[in-house]
Amino acid sequence: MERRNFLRGAVLTGSAAAFGGSLWRGAAHAAPAQPGPGPYGSLRPADSNGIQLPQGFTSRVVARSGRRVSGTSYTWHNAPDGGACYADGGGWIYVSNSEINPGGGASAIRFDSSGTITDAYRVLSGTRQNCAGGATPWNTWLSCEEVDRGYVFETDPWGAKSAVRRDAMGRFKHEATAADPVRRVIYLTEDVSDGCLYRFRPTTWGDLSSGTLEVMTGGSGTSGSIGWATVPDPSAASTATRHQVSAAKHFNGGEGCHYANGICWFTTKGDGRVWQLDAAGNTVELAYDDSLISGSTPLTGVDNVTSASSGDLFVAEDGGNMEICVITPEGVVAPFLRISGQSSSEITGPAFSPDGGRLYFSSQRGTSGSSSGGITYEVRGPFRS
C-alpha cells in the first residue's frame, strides 16, 4: 500500500511569481488547487539514479553522505535537509543543512558556469538538527535548529566568514524563515503541534544581532485580522516562547515559509494547510486545506518548497510517494518527479540555480533509510520560464 494512504495533507506555499495573481490572492474566495495534468507531462520510467522524470529532463548525483564530493576533498554531511542557491560570479553555490543531533551544521557545493563542481566545504559546525531555514536579501543563509530552545545561525555561503548565532531571533523549535524586505522583518515557523508564527524585527535591517521577536495574535478561526505582540523572553528561559503571550495564535506543525508580493505563505503539515498572511493588511486566511479536496491527492507530507521563474511552485514530500510536486498558477497539482526505492526517506532542500535551469534537492536517508545514506541530486531540463 502506498505511503500516501497514511499521510494525507497537501500543503502549498507561494512565490513572487507563482501566487501574486488571481489563484491565491484572496484565496478564501478561490477554488483550492486540484489534481490534474501537469505542465511537464507524465513521468517516465526511473532513470539510472532511480528518479522518474518527465520527457526532456535528466538527473545526476552531486553528493552522497559520508563520501567525498566529486572533484573535491570534502566529505558530504549526513541527513541533508533545507537548502538554497546563491549566484557566484558566472556560477553558483548550493547550501544544504544537516539534520543530525548532535553535529548538525551546513555545507556548500560550488559550481562553475558550466555546472562543474569546483569546491565543497563546511559553512556551519557543532549545532543540532539543522532542518530548514531561509536565504536573506544580503546573501546569507539562516540555518535553523529544529530542537526545543533551538537557535538560528546566520552563515556565509562562501565560507569566508564564521557563522554567527542569532540569539535575538528566539529559542524554540525552529523550522523555516522568510525575509520580508518591505516591512524589514523575518518570518519564522515553529514545528510543534501548538506552534506559532513569529516575525523578527531587526534594529537595523541587514543586521540580525539585535531586534524584537514578535508572535502573531488572533482568534482561533482560519481567517480574519491578526496582530503582533512582543515575546517577553525570546530566550525562553522559563516559559516556551509560544506560551508567553496568551493571545498568540497557534498552528499545527509549522513547516515551509516563503514571502512573495506582500504575502507571507506558510504551511502546517499537522493539518495539511497553507496559510496566507497579508503583511500590509495584517490579515490571515486559509488558502488551502487538504480536507477540501475530494478523493486522493498527488501531494502529501508536505515539507520544503521552492518556486521557478514561471510561477510554478515545487513542493517536496516528507513521506507520500517521495515526489516533488508542481503547483501551477492555474491551480493544478501534479507530480514533477518521483524517487523510487527510497520509501524510508524524505525529499528535502529543493532550490533552483540562479538561471532557473537546474533544480537541486536531497533524499535525506537515501536507499538505506539511515541518515548516513543521504543523496543530493541535480535535475536539468526545460523548466518553464
C-alpha positions, 0 to 999 in steps of 0.5 A, a space after each residue: 500500500 502506498 505511503 500516501 494512504 497514511 499521510 494525507 495533507 497537501 500543503 502549498 506555499 507561494 512565490 513572487 511569481 507563482 501566487 501574486 495573481 488571481 489563484 491565491 490572492 484572496 484565496 478564501 474566495 478561490 477554488 483550492 488547487 486540484 489534481 490534474 495534468 501537469 505542465 511537464 507531462 507524465 513521468 517516465 520510467 526511473 532513470 539510472 539514479 532511480 528518479 522518474 522524470 518527465 520527457 526532456 529532463 535528466 538527473 545526476 548525483 552531486 553528493 552522497 553522505 559520508 563520501 567525498 564530493 566529486 572533484 573535491 576533498 570534502 566529505 558530504 554531511 549526513 541527513 541533508 535537509 533545507 537548502 538554497 542557491 546563491 549566484 557566484 560570479 558566472 556560477 553558483 553555490 548550493 547550501 544544504 543543512 544537516 539534520 543530525 543531533 548532535 553535529 548538525 551544521 551546513 555545507 556548500 557545493 560550488 559550481 562553475 558556469 558550466 555546472 562543474 563542481 569546483 569546491 565543497 566545504 563546511 559553512 556551519 559546525 557543532 549545532 543540532 538538527 539543522 532542518 530548514 531555514 531561509 536565504 536573506 536579501 544580503 546573501 546569507 543563509 539562516 540555518 535553523 535548529 529544529 530542537 526545543 530552545 533551538 537557535 538560528 545561525 546566520 552563515 556565509 555561503 562562501 565560507 569566508 566568514 564564521 557563522 554567527 548565532 542569532 540569539 535575538 531571533 528566539 529559542 524554540 523549535 525552529 523550522 523555516 524563515 522568510 525575509 520580508 524586505 518591505 516591512 524589514 522583518 523575518 518570518 519564522 515557523 515553529 514545528 510543534 503541534 501548538 506552534 506559532 508564527 513569529 516575525 523578527 524585527 531587526 534594529 537595523 535591517 541587514 543586521 540580525 544581532 539585535 531586534 524584537 521577536 514578535 508572535 502573531 495574535 488572533 482568534 482561533 478561526 482560519 481567517 480574519 485580522 491578526 496582530 503582533 505582540 512582543 515575546 517577553 523572553 525570546 530566550 525562553 528561559 522559563 516559559 516556551 516562547 509560544 506560551 508567553 503571550 496568551 493571545 498568540 495564535 497557534 498552528 499545527 506543525 509549522 513547516 515551509 515559509 516563503 514571502 512573495 508580493 506582500 504575502 507571507 505563505 506558510 504551511 502546517 503539515 499537522 493539518 495539511 494547510 497553507 496559510 496566507 498572511 497579508 503583511 500590509 493588511 495584517 490579515 490571515 486566511 486559509 488558502 488551502 486545506 487538504 480536507 477540501 479536496 475530494 478523493 486522493 491527492 498527488 501531494 502529501 507530507 508536505 515539507 520544503 518548497 521552492 518556486 521557478 521563474 514561471 510561477 510554478 511552485 515545487 513542493 517536496 514530500 516528507 513521506 507520500 510517494 517521495 515526489 516533488 510536486 508542481 503547483 501551477 498558477 492555474 491551480 493544478 497539482 501534479 507530480 514533477 518527479 518521483 524517487 523510487 526505492 527510497 520509501 524510508 526517506 524524505 525529499 528535502 532542500 529543493 532550490 533552483 540555480 540562479 538561471 532557473 535551469 537546474 533544480 537541486 534537492 536531497 533524499 535525506 536517508 537515501 536507499 538505506 533509510 539511515 541518515 548516513 545514506 543521504 543523496 543530493 541530486 541535480 535535475 536539468 531540463 526545460 523548466 518553464 520560464 
